[in-house]
Amino acid sequence: RRAGRAAPLCARATRWHMLPPGTIPVGVSAMAVYVPRLRVRLEDWCEWTGNDWSKVKYVVGRSFRMCSPHENLYTMAANAVVQLILQNDIDPQEIGFLGLGTESSTDNAAGAV
């Protein structure tokens, strides 16, 4: 670690000084979720599709989110990463590797890095 630089996120989150010597901390240090802005009210959706609102609301809930035309799996993941960087005061130049793997019908399970 260079003098004057903040400890890596995992070091801050795990209280590095409390770990036994030689221990390398692993695990989840932070998490972020990006939720698209567009929301479809399921009551309206039931009217449009002829589904029974009284059944749908107990199984699914009151609404669902959907991507806008300029959003997809990758932009949603990128937005979550930006949230993590900002919320945890991480210098993006300190990130050595960022990988994204998917399993979705949107991209036919084609991964991206």
Helices and strands as residue ranges (DSSP letters): H 9-14, G 16-18, E 38-41, H 42-49, H 53-59, E 63-66, H 73-87, G 92-94
